[in-house]
Amino acid sequence: MRILQVSSAKTFGGGEKHLVDLCKGLFDKNHDVFVAIRKECHWKNWLDFLPKENIFTVPLKNSLDFFSSKRLARLIREKNIEIIHAHLARDYPIASLAVRFEPKAKLILTRHVLFPMKGIHKISLKNVSKVIAVSKAAEKNLKRTFPSEKIIHVPNGIKIEKFADVNRAELGKDFRFKHNISFDTKLVGTVGELKELKGQKDFILAANEITRKKPDTHFIVVGKDNSSDKIFYKELTSLIKNFNLEEKFTFLDWVDDTVPLLSSLDVFVSPSYSESFGLAILEAMANGCAIVSTETEGAKELIRDDFSGKLVPIENSNELANAIYTILKNRSNFGKNAQSSARENFSLEKMIEKTEKLYEKIL
């Protein structure tokens, strides 16, 4: 099949990782994969497995970008595209209009978040063939906009083999050495873009409580503030300073490979206020981490409370701290149970296979 993936995302997050993994999987299955991204895209290098001539720069300014629709329509025509697959809400109407210009292509959308769709989408997307929901919660929300028969649940997946049979102790030790974190201290970490919705402020509030009970604990925050003024990052570091926890925290903008990071942790924490799925949680599960997460819709779909992790109320730093402290104090089988669940239910191969079959079915 000849497939065009579309994303206007500038920065790299869970949705973009999903797109990259999907492209790689389809490309490895000998499909002709093309990608349309913005000039300002910061993650183009993640697509370096594709021929350069298969990656196109399109403005994708906003949902009313008529010029970009015409550009995509021309790509459909010139490259004989059969499937056009858009991943962000602002790209949906652009891709939809392109298919109206070149109706030989079929339109697929993936919804990665739980935010309600806008009225313009209900009107402009009547020509969509299928809408993929990455979680049951996303599927439920989509039913407000699309008929049930157009919605399909295809859970996110990850490369399970990447986490299989790794020497967690050795990798974790190397990671701690590289980042000057003591081998003897307990390490608690979180991963995600630095923004209010991801709950890092609650993570710091919980850290303040934990250090009072267990001073030999260190905390690591992996994620970048992509705003122009970096105001949330400044707010977080100011809070840490007020608590005199500067020596207890390590901040990293990015890690290319999460396996060493996750292998170094005693507890992985997802303090988010909203997650439609939770790829970072799933990677932690696959690595065998003990996990504490807020009760987001995505986390509840992944984690069985008190079996494969601990779930706590959203925006409750006290409960977050108590759950983390409980795991630090008493070793559990959470990590082992979480790893088994991830391997059985959320492989990347299953996600790619289901998406591939969906493409074939609508063609």
N, C-alpha and C positions, 0 to 999 in steps of 0.2 A: 504494500500500500504506500501511497504518497501522502505524507502527513505534515501539516504546517502547525506548529505550536506557537502560540502568541502570548507574550507577557510584557507589560510596560513597567514592571518593577525595577526600581533603580538599585535597591539594596537586596542582599541575599538573606532569605529567611526560610521558614519551613515550606512555604508554598513553592519557592524557587528550587529548593532541594528536591521536592517532589517532581517538578518539571524536568530537572536535569536527570534524575534517576529514570524517569519514564522515557525520555529521549534516548538515553544510553541503552536501556533495555530493548526498545523498539529497533534501534540502529543495529544492535547485536543480533537481532532476529532478521536482519537483512531488509528491513523496510527503509524506504527513502524518507528521511526525517529532515525537515526544514524548520528553522526557528526565526521568528520576527521579534526583535527586541528594540529598545530605545538606544539612541546614541549614548545617553548618560548611564547606561547599564554598567554596574560595578562588578558583575559576576560573569561576564562574557567568557573569561578564561575557563570557567567550569564546563564550557561546551566545546573544549578543544578536541574532543574525540570526533566531532563532526568535521567534514570538509569545510573549509572556509567559505566556499561558494554556496553553502547551504544555510548560512547565517546572514540575515538581512536586517538592516537598520531602518526602522520606520518611526515617524514622530510619536504616534500614540499619545498625544497630548491630553486628551480627555474623551469622554464618551460621545461627544458630538464632533469628533475630528473626521470630517468628511474626506479630507485629503488622504488620511491613513487608510480609510475604507477603500478608496480607489486604488491605493498602492497594494493593499492586500488582494484586491480583486485581480489586479494585473499579475501578481505572483501566482494566484490560483490558475489563471489562464496560461501563463508562460511555463509553469512547472507542472501542469496537469495535476494539481492538488486535488485529492479526493476527500480528505478530512481536514477541517480547520478547527483547532482546539484552543479555546481561550481560557485563561486562568484567573483573571482579575475582573472585578465588576465593571471598571471603567473601560475595559477592552471588549466586553460582551457586545454592546451595540455596534462597535466598530466592525467586529468580526461578522455580526449578523447582517449589516448592510453590505459588506463585501460579498457574502453569499447570495444576497438578493441580486447583486450585479452579475455574479457567476454562479447560478443555482445548481451547477453540476456538482459542486462541493457540498458536503454535509457538515453542519455545525454542531460541535460538542462543547459543552462548558463544564468546568470543574469549580465547585464552590468549596473554598478552603476555610471559610470563617463563618461565624454565627450571626453577624450583623444582618438586620432585615434588608431585603432587596428593595430598591426604589420603584416608584410607579412607572418610571420610564422603561424599566426592564420588562415589566409585564406586557407592556404595549409593543416594545421593539423586538422582543425575542420570541415571537410566535413561530418563527421558522427554525427554532432549535430542534435538533433530532433527539438528543439526550442530554440530561444534566447530571453530572456525577457529584454525589455527596460523599465526602471523605469520612463521615461519621453518621451515626443514627440521628444525632442531634441536628446536624446540618440537613439531613434528609427531611426531618420534621419541619424545619424552618422553610425549606424550599417549597413545600406543599402549599404555602400561602401565595406563591407566585406562579407555580407551574402545575399542570395536571399530573396526577400520581404516575400515570403510565410513561411520562417523559423523564422520571427521576429514577436513578439507579444508585445503590449504595456500593461503592468500591473503596474499602478501607485503605488507608496509606500503608505502605510497606517499607521495610528497610533491608539492607543486605545482611541477613542474619549470619552468614558465613564470616563476615568481617569481624564478628565478635566471638565466633566459635573457637574454642581451644586456644585462647590467648592466655599468656602468662600474666594474669592481672597483677600479681605481686611485683614482678620485675618491671612491667610497664609503668605501674603506679610509682614505684621507687624512682625510676628515671625521670618521670614527670615532676615529682617533688624536688628532686635534685636540680633540675633545670630551672625551676622557679623559686628556689631557695625556701622551700617549705619543709619543716622538720619531719623526719621519718617517724618520730614518736608521737606527734600531735594527731588528734582526730581532725579529719578534714570534711567539711560540709560545703557543697557547691550547688550553684544554680546556673542555667544556661538560657539565654534569651535576649532579644533586643531590649536595650534599656529604655523603658517607657512605663508610665503609670500602670497600664493595663497588665503588665507582666509581674507586678507585685514585689519588685526588688526592695521597696521601702519596708514592707512587712518582713522580708527576709532579714534586713538589718535590725529591725526591732526585735525579732526573734533571737538573732545572734547576741544582742545585748543581754537578753534574759539567760541564754545558755551559758555565756562566759561567766556569769555570776555563780552558776552551779558547777560548771566544768571549765575551768580556766585554760586547760590544755586543748583548746579547740581552735582551729583556724577555719576561715571562710574564704571561698573563692567565687567570684562573680565573672562569668564569661558573657560578654555581650557589649554592643556598641550603641551609644546614643546617636542616632542618625539625624537628629534635629540640627538646625543651623546654629543655634545658640548653646547647645549642650546643657540646657538648664536642668534637666532631670539628673544627669550625671553629677552636676555641681551640687544638687540637692542631696543626692545620696552620699557623696564624699563629705559634705558638710555635716550630715547626720552622724556619720562614722566618727568624725572629728569631735563632735559634741559628746559622744559616748566614750571618747579616748580609746577607740578600737583600731586606730590606724595600723598597728602592728599585727592585728588579727585578720586583716583583710588583704586579699590579692585581687586586683582587677585585670582582666585580659579582654582586649577587644575581640579577639578571634582565636580559634584553634583550628588548624587545617584538618586534623584527625582527632575525633572525640574519644577514641578508644583509650589512649594513655590518660587523658583527663579523667574519664569515668572510672578507670582502673585505680586511680589514686584516691577516690572518694570513699569515705565511710558512709555518707548519706548523700543522696541526690535529692534536691528540693525543687518542686515546681510551685511557686507561690502565686501563680497567675490568677487574674480575676475572670478570664474567659479563655477557653481553649476549645476549638471545634474538634480537635483530635489530640495533638500533643506529640509531635515527632521527637522532641527532646526527651520526653518521658519514655517513649518506646525504645530509643537508643539506650537509655539507662537500664531499662528492663532487660534488653538483649545482652547487655554487659554484665548483668547479675548484680546490679546495685540495689541496696536497700533504699526505698523511695518514700518520701513524704510529699503529698500533693494536696492542693486545695481541691474542693469538690466541684471542679469545672465539669461540663458535660463530656469533654474529651477524656479527662482523667477517669471519670466513672466508667467510661466504656473500656478503658485499658486496665484499670487496677481494681482488684477485688480487695476491699478493705479488710485489714488485719490478716490477709493471706499473702498477697503479692505486694503489699505496701500499706501505708496508712493515709487515709483521707481525712482532711480537716476542713472546717468551714472557711469560706472565702473571706478575706479581709479580717482575719482574726489572728494577730501575731502571737497572742498568748497560747492558743491551741497549736499553732505551728511550732512554737518553741517546745511545748510539752511533748509533741510527737517526735520531734528530732531528738530531744534529750532521752526519751524512752528508748529509742533505737541505739543511741550511743552508749547507753548504760547496759542494755540487755541485747546481746546479739540474737538475731532472729533468722528464720528461713525465708524472709521476704525476698531477698535477692535471688535465691535459687528458684522459688516459685514464680517470680516475675520473669526470669529467663526462660523457663519452660513455656509460659504463656505466650511470650513474644515469638518464640520459635515455632510454636504450633499454629498461631493465628495470623501473624503479621509479616510474612516474608515478602520481599520485593518481587519475587517471581510470581506470587499469586496476584499481586496488584497489576503487574504488567500483563499477565495472561488474561485477567478479567477485562482490562482495558482493550487489549488486542481483539478479544472476542466481541466486545461491544462495537468496535469499529467495523469488524467483518459483518456483523449482524445488520447494521444500518446501511451498509453498502449493498 
